């Protein structure tokens, strides 16, 4: 078992907030969000209780995949501002005790990256995976003078960087071992990119497609070795920095060296079932390969928390104290909480659960006010992945107030990165700040309760008393949490004679013998005595 330096102390209490930079706030009026826009709204994040922000890719890019096609890892995209603007944002956030992490696209570049342009001219360049003749299945024909074809990592415009193959085959000479010259050069380049940004004050990285490095890699063992080496380097060179993985399998990624992995809509042996079993209601972003399921947070009451609880228990047992699991409300590739038939009145119970379970919470921008997932949008920078999978619906502009464009931008509406929710009753930060009964205030109170209550944090114990409707568990031996995501009332036995003190309660009663919860009810109680 590989031993790493313990995670930085700040991570255990982290509240992550994901910002899709082109949609958060536009500071210069061109219709696209930018660093200055984010900086202008740091007070919102501080007020809410956020401690760490991760930004979707903001490196130079032709934006065929919304920035996940990088053409220069050491420069920011001009549409977001300058390197100085990013440095200013990091400094302003630090003054508010908020750390900023970048999104590192490790497994591929844009086909406009100078590395790829050079590889097109040089058959002896092994930075990418090239078949010297023909076009094997899954490869893309060379667009330049170099013969043969290259392997893409996602879209055709995203050639896979060569980190080697775990299994070689003399009939396929492009299957180089992970210790070949090209893979070694790419590992060194990763370290140099990370070092560059960490020295400028960034707090770490969320790593895109972290499991994709070494190809034909059973159990991801060789890919894990790469991240293990980078973690050892990080522990020595930047011990206060962290790596978060887009892997979706904490039992593999955290022992490999990541400080945290997310439960995602994909990943692991069940292809993302833990997260989808909570939130995925068959609307918004739907992968046709997903097995149909009744998610737990659905008004019909047919779902169960068991798939999530069992997966969390397996992962947390495997991890021990070596790292963390993060539970997001959503992300830029997945439906928002407020999606399809799920209405605003169902969201408080979802947050009561997410912010009291022993994981690191990650809030996707706008979910704290219940922004809607918008269907029917056009393909934007590669957002469409399938007939029912358009990621643009989760990437619409943040809704700040009731001014034009919901306060996102002063640009004409037709110039916005994506349309704003046109509904007259769309939620906004300003309206919910003025209403102490709003979802926004509830999220803030829950985060404050979590911050001052170690038992509700990532390391506190959890005992599930009822894995149904209502979902009932006790944190740290003395905080009772009750969540009923269904529209129908529900009850269960409760054999505890301790006095019950309310913290955040809506429609739940615990009387020492029975817990009763109305539809969409939730409650957080302290058991005294």
C-alpha positions as CSV (number, residue, x, y, z in Angstrom):
1,X,0.0,0.0,0.0
2,X,1.5,3.3,-1.1
3,X,1.9,5.9,1.7
4,X,1.3,9.5,1.0
5,X,1.6,12.7,3.1
6,X,-1.7,13.3,4.9
7,X,-4.1,15.6,3.0
8,X,-3.8,19.3,3.8
9,X,-5.8,20.2,6.9
10,X,-8.2,22.5,5.0
11,X,-9.5,19.7,2.8
12,X,-11.5,17.8,5.5
13,X,-13.8,20.8,5.9
14,X,-13.9,21.9,2.3
15,X,-17.1,23.1,0.6
16,X,-16.5,22.9,-3.1
17,X,-18.3,25.2,-5.6
18,X,-17.9,24.5,-9.3
19,X,-17.9,27.5,-11.6
20,X,-18.4,27.1,-15.4
21,X,-16.5,30.3,-16.1
22,X,-18.2,31.3,-19.4
23,X,-21.6,31.2,-17.7
24,X,-21.0,32.6,-14.2
25,X,-20.6,36.4,-14.6
26,X,-19.6,38.6,-17.5
27,X,-17.3,41.5,-16.3
28,X,-16.6,43.1,-19.7
29,X,-20.0,43.0,-21.4
30,X,-19.1,40.7,-24.3
31,X,-21.7,38.0,-23.4
32,X,-19.2,35.5,-22.0
33,X,-18.3,35.0,-18.4
34,X,-14.8,35.9,-17.3
35,X,-12.4,36.2,-14.3
36,X,-13.4,39.7,-13.5
37,X,-17.0,38.6,-13.4
38,X,-16.2,35.9,-10.9
39,X,-14.2,38.3,-8.8
40,X,-17.1,40.6,-8.6
41,X,-19.2,37.9,-7.0
42,X,-16.8,36.4,-4.5
43,X,-18.8,38.0,-1.8
44,X,-21.7,35.7,-2.7
45,X,-19.5,32.7,-2.3
46,X,-18.1,33.9,1.0
47,X,-21.5,34.7,2.4
48,X,-22.8,31.3,1.3
49,X,-19.9,29.4,3.1
50,X,-17.9,28.2,0.2
51,X,-14.2,27.4,0.9
52,X,-12.9,26.2,-2.4
53,X,-13.8,26.9,-6.1
54,X,-12.9,24.9,-9.1
55,X,-13.1,26.4,-12.5
56,X,-13.8,24.5,-15.6
57,X,-10.9,24.8,-18.1
58,X,-9.8,28.3,-18.7
59,X,-6.6,27.6,-20.8
60,X,-6.2,28.8,-24.4
61,X,-8.4,26.7,-26.6
62,X,-10.3,26.7,-29.9
63,X,-13.4,25.6,-27.8
64,X,-14.6,22.7,-29.8
65,X,-15.3,21.1,-26.4
66,X,-15.8,24.1,-24.3
67,X,-12.2,24.4,-23.3
68,X,-11.4,20.7,-22.8
69,X,-9.4,21.0,-26.0
70,X,-6.3,22.8,-24.8
71,X,-3.9,24.5,-27.2
72,X,-1.6,26.1,-24.5
73,X,-1.5,24.8,-21.0
74,X,0.5,27.8,-19.7
75,X,-1.8,30.6,-21.0
76,X,-5.4,31.4,-20.2
77,X,-8.0,31.9,-22.9
78,X,-8.3,35.6,-23.8
79,X,-12.0,35.5,-23.5
80,X,-11.7,35.0,-19.8
81,X,-9.1,37.7,-19.3
82,X,-5.3,37.7,-18.8
83,X,-2.9,35.7,-16.5
84,X,-2.9,38.8,-14.3
85,X,-6.7,38.8,-14.1
86,X,-6.6,35.2,-12.9
87,X,-3.9,36.1,-10.4
88,X,-6.0,38.9,-9.1
89,X,-9.0,36.5,-8.8
90,X,-6.9,34.0,-6.8
91,X,-5.7,36.8,-4.5
92,X,-9.1,38.2,-3.9
93,X,-10.5,34.8,-3.2
94,X,-7.6,34.1,-0.7
95,X,-8.5,37.2,1.2
96,X,-12.0,35.6,1.7
97,X,-10.4,32.3,2.7
98,X,-11.5,30.7,-0.6
99,X,-9.1,28.5,-2.5
100,X,-9.1,28.3,-6.3
101,X,-8.5,25.1,-8.3
102,X,-8.1,24.7,-12.0
103,X,-9.3,22.0,-14.3
104,X,-6.4,20.0,-15.7
105,X,-7.0,18.2,-19.0
106,X,-4.4,15.5,-18.7
107,X,-5.2,12.9,-21.3
108,X,-5.4,14.9,-24.5
109,X,-4.9,18.3,-26.2
110,X,-6.5,20.2,-29.0
111,X,-5.5,19.2,-32.5
112,X,-4.4,22.9,-32.7
113,X,-1.8,22.5,-29.9
114,X,1.8,23.1,-31.1
115,X,2.7,19.6,-29.9
116,X,0.2,18.1,-32.3
117,X,1.2,20.4,-35.2
118,X,4.8,19.3,-34.7
119,X,3.8,15.6,-34.6
120,X,2.0,16.0,-37.9
121,X,5.3,16.7,-39.5
122,X,7.5,14.2,-37.7
123,X,6.9,10.4,-37.8
124,X,9.4,10.0,-35.0
125,X,7.4,12.2,-32.6
126,X,5.7,10.0,-30.0
127,X,3.9,12.5,-27.9
128,X,0.6,11.2,-29.3
129,X,-0.5,7.7,-30.2
130,X,0.0,7.2,-34.0
131,X,-0.6,4.1,-36.1
132,X,2.0,4.4,-38.9
133,X,-0.1,2.9,-41.6
134,X,-3.8,2.6,-42.3
135,X,-6.5,3.5,-39.9
136,X,-7.2,1.0,-37.1
137,X,-10.6,1.0,-35.5
138,X,-11.1,4.1,-33.3
139,X,-8.3,6.1,-34.9
140,X,-8.6,9.2,-37.0
141,X,-6.9,9.7,-40.3
142,X,-3.9,12.0,-40.2
143,X,-4.9,15.5,-41.3
144,X,-1.3,16.4,-42.3
145,X,1.8,15.0,-44.1
146,X,2.5,12.3,-41.5
147,X,1.0,9.0,-42.7
148,X,-1.3,6.8,-40.7
149,X,-3.8,7.9,-38.1
150,X,-3.9,9.1,-34.5
151,X,-6.0,8.0,-31.5
152,X,-8.5,10.5,-30.1
153,X,-9.3,10.6,-26.4
154,X,-12.9,12.0,-26.7
155,X,-13.8,14.1,-29.8
156,X,-11.8,13.6,-33.0
157,X,-10.3,17.1,-32.4
158,X,-8.8,15.9,-29.1
159,X,-5.8,13.6,-29.9
160,X,-4.8,11.4,-27.0
161,X,-1.5,12.1,-25.4
162,X,0.7,9.0,-25.3
163,X,1.1,7.7,-21.8
164,X,1.8,4.2,-23.2
165,X,-0.1,0.9,-23.2
166,X,-0.2,-1.5,-20.4
167,X,-0.1,-4.4,-22.8
168,X,2.1,-4.4,-25.9
169,X,1.5,-6.2,-29.2
170,X,4.2,-6.5,-31.9
171,X,1.5,-6.3,-34.6
172,X,0.5,-2.9,-33.2
173,X,3.7,-0.8,-33.0
174,X,1.9,2.2,-31.5
175,X,1.5,0.3,-28.3
176,X,4.5,1.7,-26.5
177,X,5.2,0.8,-22.9
178,X,4.6,3.5,-20.2
179,X,8.3,4.0,-19.8
180,X,9.0,4.8,-23.5
181,X,10.3,8.2,-24.5
182,X,7.0,9.7,-25.5
183,X,5.1,8.7,-22.3
184,X,8.0,9.9,-20.2
185,X,7.9,13.3,-21.9
186,X,4.2,13.6,-21.2
187,X,4.6,12.8,-17.6
188,X,7.2,15.4,-17.2
189,X,5.0,17.9,-19.1
190,X,2.2,17.2,-16.7
191,X,4.4,18.0,-13.7
192,X,5.7,21.2,-15.3
193,X,2.2,22.4,-16.0
194,X,1.0,21.7,-12.5
195,X,4.1,23.3,-11.0
196,X,3.6,26.5,-13.1
197,X,0.1,27.1,-11.8
198,X,0.7,26.1,-8.3
199,X,3.6,28.5,-8.0
200,X,1.1,31.3,-9.0
201,X,-1.1,30.5,-6.0
202,X,-3.6,28.0,-7.3
203,X,-4.6,25.4,-4.7
204,X,-4.7,22.4,-6.9
205,X,-6.5,20.7,-9.7
206,X,-9.6,18.8,-10.7
207,X,-8.2,16.4,-13.3
208,X,-10.4,15.7,-16.3
209,X,-10.7,12.0,-17.5
210,X,-8.1,11.0,-14.9
211,X,-8.5,7.3,-15.7
212,X,-7.8,7.7,-19.4
213,X,-4.0,8.0,-19.5
214,X,-2.6,4.6,-20.1
215,X,-4.5,2.6,-22.7
216,X,-5.6,-1.1,-22.5
217,X,-4.9,-0.9,-18.8
218,X,-6.6,-3.6,-16.8
219,X,-7.7,-2.3,-13.4
220,X,-6.1,1.1,-14.4
221,X,-2.9,-0.1,-12.7
222,X,-0.4,1.7,-14.9
223,X,-2.5,4.8,-14.9
224,X,-2.6,4.6,-11.1
225,X,1.2,4.5,-11.1
226,X,1.4,7.8,-13.0
227,X,-0.8,9.5,-10.5
228,X,1.1,7.9,-7.6
229,X,4.3,9.4,-8.8
230,X,2.7,12.8,-9.3
231,X,1.2,12.7,-5.8
232,X,4.6,12.0,-4.3
233,X,6.0,14.9,-6.2
234,X,3.1,17.1,-5.1
235,X,3.5,16.1,-1.4
236,X,7.1,17.3,-1.5
237,X,6.9,20.3,-3.7
238,X,3.4,21.7,-2.9
239,X,2.1,20.0,0.3
240,X,-0.8,22.3,0.7
241,X,-2.2,21.6,-2.8
242,X,-4.7,18.9,-3.7
243,X,-5.7,16.7,-6.7
244,X,-9.4,15.9,-7.3
245,X,-10.2,13.3,-9.9
246,X,-12.8,12.9,-12.5
247,X,-12.7,9.2,-12.2
248,X,-15.9,8.2,-10.5
249,X,-14.3,5.3,-8.6
250,X,-12.9,6.4,-5.3
251,X,-11.8,2.9,-4.4
252,X,-9.3,3.0,-7.2
253,X,-8.5,6.7,-7.7
254,X,-7.8,7.7,-4.0
255,X,-5.3,4.9,-3.4
256,X,-3.6,5.9,-6.7
257,X,-2.9,9.3,-5.2
258,X,-5.9,11.6,-5.5
259,X,-7.0,13.4,-2.4
260,X,-10.6,13.2,-3.5
261,X,-12.8,11.6,-6.1
262,X,-16.3,12.4,-7.0
263,X,-19.3,10.1,-7.3
264,X,-20.2,10.9,-10.9
265,X,-22.8,9.9,-13.5
266,X,-20.2,7.4,-14.8
267,X,-17.3,5.4,-13.4
268,X,-16.8,2.3,-11.4
269,X,-18.2,-1.2,-12.0
270,X,-21.8,0.2,-12.0
271,X,-21.2,3.1,-14.4
272,X,-22.1,5.9,-12.0
273,X,-25.0,4.2,-10.3
274,X,-24.3,5.7,-6.8
275,X,-24.9,9.3,-8.1
276,X,-27.5,8.5,-10.7
277,X,-29.5,6.5,-8.1
278,X,-29.9,9.7,-6.2
279,X,-30.6,12.4,-8.8
280,X,-31.1,11.0,-12.3
281,X,-34.8,11.1,-13.1
282,X,-34.7,10.2,-16.8
283,X,-34.8,13.8,-18.0
284,X,-32.1,16.4,-18.9
285,X,-28.9,14.6,-19.8
286,X,-29.6,11.0,-20.5
287,X,-27.1,8.4,-21.8
288,X,-28.9,5.8,-23.8
289,X,-26.6,3.1,-22.3
290,X,-27.8,3.8,-18.7
291,X,-30.1,1.2,-17.3
292,X,-33.5,2.6,-16.4
293,X,-33.9,3.3,-12.7
294,X,-36.1,5.1,-10.2
295,X,-33.9,7.6,-8.4
296,X,-34.4,8.2,-4.7
297,X,-35.0,12.0,-5.0
298,X,-38.2,11.6,-7.0
299,X,-41.7,12.6,-5.9
300,X,-43.1,9.1,-6.8
301,X,-41.3,7.4,-4.0
302,X,-40.2,4.4,-5.9
303,X,-36.5,4.9,-5.5
304,X,-34.3,3.8,-2.6
305,X,-31.2,5.2,-1.0
306,X,-29.6,1.8,-0.7
307,X,-27.6,1.8,-4.0
308,X,-25.9,5.0,-2.9
309,X,-25.5,4.0,0.8
310,X,-24.0,0.6,-0.1
311,X,-21.6,2.1,-2.7
312,X,-20.5,4.9,-0.3
313,X,-20.0,2.3,2.5
314,X,-17.8,0.1,0.3
315,X,-15.7,3.1,-0.9
316,X,-15.3,4.8,2.5
317,X,-14.3,1.5,4.1
318,X,-11.7,0.9,1.4
319,X,-10.4,4.5,1.7
320,X,-10.2,4.7,5.5
321,X,-8.4,7.9,6.3
322,X,-6.4,8.1,3.1
323,X,-8.8,10.5,1.3
324,X,-12.3,11.7,0.6
325,X,-15.3,11.1,-1.5
326,X,-17.1,14.2,-2.9
327,X,-20.8,14.3,-3.6
328,X,-21.9,16.9,-6.2
329,X,-25.3,18.4,-6.7
330,X,-24.7,18.3,-10.4
331,X,-21.9,19.2,-12.8
332,X,-21.4,20.6,-16.3
333,X,-22.0,17.2,-17.9
334,X,-25.1,16.2,-15.9
335,X,-28.6,17.4,-15.3
336,X,-29.2,20.0,-12.6
337,X,-31.1,19.1,-9.5
338,X,-34.1,21.1,-10.7
339,X,-34.7,19.1,-13.8
340,X,-37.8,17.6,-15.5
341,X,-40.6,16.8,-13.0
342,X,-38.4,17.6,-10.0
343,X,-39.7,20.9,-8.7
344,X,-38.3,23.7,-6.5
345,X,-40.2,22.3,-3.4
346,X,-38.2,19.1,-3.6
347,X,-34.8,20.7,-3.5
348,X,-34.6,21.5,0.3
349,X,-34.7,17.8,1.2
350,X,-32.0,17.1,-1.4
351,X,-29.7,19.7,0.1
352,X,-30.5,18.5,3.7
353,X,-29.2,15.1,2.7
354,X,-26.2,16.3,0.6
355,X,-24.9,18.7,3.2
356,X,-25.2,16.2,6.2
357,X,-23.8,13.1,4.6
358,X,-20.1,12.2,5.4
359,X,-18.7,13.3,2.0
360,X,-17.2,16.5,0.8
361,X,-20.1,18.6,-0.7
362,X,-19.7,20.1,-4.2
363,X,-22.3,22.6,-5.2
364,X,-22.7,23.3,-8.9
365,X,-23.1,27.0,-9.6
366,X,-26.8,28.0,-9.5
367,X,-28.0,24.9,-7.7
368,X,-28.0,26.9,-4.5
369,X,-30.9,28.9,-5.8
370,X,-32.5,26.0,-7.7
371,X,-31.7,27.0,-11.3
372,X,-33.5,24.9,-13.8
373,X,-32.0,22.6,-16.4
374,X,-33.1,24.0,-19.7
375,X,-34.0,21.6,-22.6
376,X,-34.1,22.4,-26.3
377,X,-30.9,24.4,-26.5
378,X,-28.6,24.3,-29.6
379,X,-25.3,22.5,-29.6
380,X,-22.8,24.8,-28.0
381,X,-19.1,24.1,-28.2
382,X,-19.6,20.3,-28.4
383,X,-22.3,20.1,-25.8
384,X,-24.4,17.5,-27.5
385,X,-23.3,13.9,-26.8
386,X,-26.4,12.0,-27.9
387,X,-30.0,12.3,-28.9
388,X,-31.0,12.9,-25.3
389,X,-27.8,14.2,-24.0
390,X,-27.2,18.0,-24.5
391,X,-25.0,19.3,-21.7
392,X,-25.9,22.9,-22.6
393,X,-29.0,22.6,-20.4
394,X,-26.7,22.6,-17.3
395,X,-24.5,25.4,-18.5
396,X,-26.8,28.4,-18.9
397,X,-26.0,31.8,-17.3
398,X,-26.1,32.3,-13.6
399,X,-29.2,34.2,-12.5
400,X,-28.2,37.1,-10.2
401,X,-31.1,39.5,-10.2
402,X,-34.2,40.7,-12.2
403,X,-32.2,43.0,-14.5
404,X,-31.7,42.2,-18.2
405,X,-30.0,38.8,-18.8
406,X,-30.7,38.1,-15.1
407,X,-27.7,40.3,-14.2
408,X,-25.2,37.9,-15.9
409,X,-24.1,40.3,-18.7
410,X,-24.9,43.8,-20.1
411,X,-24.4,42.4,-23.6
412,X,-27.5,42.1,-26.0
413,X,-29.3,38.8,-25.3
414,X,-28.3,37.4,-28.7
415,X,-24.6,37.7,-27.8
416,X,-24.8,35.6,-24.6
417,X,-22.8,32.4,-24.4
418,X,-26.1,30.6,-23.9
419,X,-29.7,31.9,-23.4
420,X,-30.9,32.8,-19.9
421,X,-33.8,30.8,-18.4
422,X,-36.8,32.7,-20.0
423,X,-39.3,31.8,-17.3
424,X,-40.7,34.8,-15.5
425,X,-40.4,33.0,-12.2
426,X,-36.8,32.0,-12.7
427,X,-35.0,32.0,-9.3
428,X,-32.3,34.7,-8.7
429,X,-29.7,35.3,-6.0
430,X,-31.1,38.8,-5.2
431,X,-34.7,37.6,-4.7
432,X,-33.6,34.7,-2.5
433,X,-31.2,36.8,-0.5
434,X,-34.2,39.0,0.4
435,X,-36.2,35.9,1.5
436,X,-35.0,34.1,4.6
437,X,-37.3,31.2,3.8
438,X,-35.6,30.6,0.4
439,X,-33.5,27.7,-0.7
440,X,-30.4,29.9,-0.8
441,X,-30.8,30.8,2.9
442,X,-31.4,27.2,3.8
443,X,-28.2,26.1,2.0
444,X,-26.3,28.8,3.8
445,X,-27.7,27.7,7.2
446,X,-26.9,24.1,6.5
447,X,-23.3,24.9,5.5
448,X,-22.9,27.0,8.7
449,X,-24.3,24.2,10.8
450,X,-21.9,21.7,9.1
451,X,-18.9,24.1,9.7
452,X,-19.5,24.4,13.4
453,X,-20.5,20.8,14.0
454,X,-17.7,18.2,13.4
455,X,-20.1,15.4,13.7
456,X,-21.7,16.5,10.4
457,X,-18.5,16.7,8.5
458,X,-16.7,14.2,6.3
459,X,-15.1,12.3,9.2
460,X,-18.1,12.0,11.5
461,X,-19.7,8.6,11.9
462,X,-23.1,7.7,10.3
463,X,-25.6,5.1,11.4
464,X,-28.5,4.4,9.1
465,X,-31.7,3.8,11.0
466,X,-34.1,3.5,8.0
467,X,-33.0,3.1,4.4
468,X,-36.3,4.0,2.9
469,X,-39.0,6.6,3.2
470,X,-38.2,8.5,5.3
471,X,-34.4,8.1,5.0
472,X,-33.1,8.4,8.6
473,X,-29.6,8.4,9.9
474,X,-27.6,9.6,12.9
475,X,-24.3,11.5,12.6
476,X,-21.7,11.4,15.3
477,X,-24.1,9.6,17.6
478,X,-26.2,12.7,18.3
479,X,-27.4,14.4,15.2
480,X,-30.6,12.9,13.7
481,X,-31.2,13.5,10.0
482,X,-34.6,12.8,8.4
483,X,-35.2,13.2,4.7
484,X,-38.4,12.3,2.7
485,X,-38.0,13.0,-1.0
486,X,-41.4,11.6,-1.9
487,X,-44.6,13.6,-2.1
488,X,-46.5,11.2,0.2
489,X,-46.0,11.3,3.9
490,X,-43.9,8.5,5.5
491,X,-43.1,7.3,9.0
492,X,-40.8,4.8,10.7
493,X,-40.2,3.6,14.3
494,X,-37.7,5.6,16.4
495,X,-36.5,3.9,19.5
496,X,-34.6,6.7,21.3
497,X,-35.7,8.3,24.5
498,X,-33.3,11.3,24.3
499,X,-34.7,14.8,24.1
500,X,-34.8,16.1,20.6
501,X,-33.7,19.7,19.8
502,X,-34.5,21.1,16.3
503,X,-31.8,22.7,14.1
504,X,-33.4,22.8,10.6
505,X,-36.8,21.2,10.3
506,X,-39.6,21.3,7.8
507,X,-42.5,18.9,8.1
508,X,-40.8,16.3,10.3
509,X,-41.6,15.2,13.8
510,X,-39.6,12.8,16.1
511,X,-41.4,11.9,19.4
512,X,-39.3,9.1,20.8
513,X,-41.3,6.3,19.3
514,X,-42.0,7.3,15.8
515,X,-40.6,9.6,13.1
516,X,-43.2,11.2,10.8
517,X,-42.3,13.2,7.7
518,X,-44.7,14.9,5.4
519,X,-44.0,14.9,1.7
520,X,-40.7,16.6,0.8
521,X,-40.0,17.0,4.5
522,X,-36.6,17.1,6.1
523,X,-35.2,17.6,9.6
524,X,-31.9,17.9,11.4
525,X,-32.2,17.4,15.2
526,X,-29.8,17.1,18.0
527,X,-30.3,14.3,20.5
528,X,-29.6,15.5,24.0
529,X,-28.9,13.4,27.0
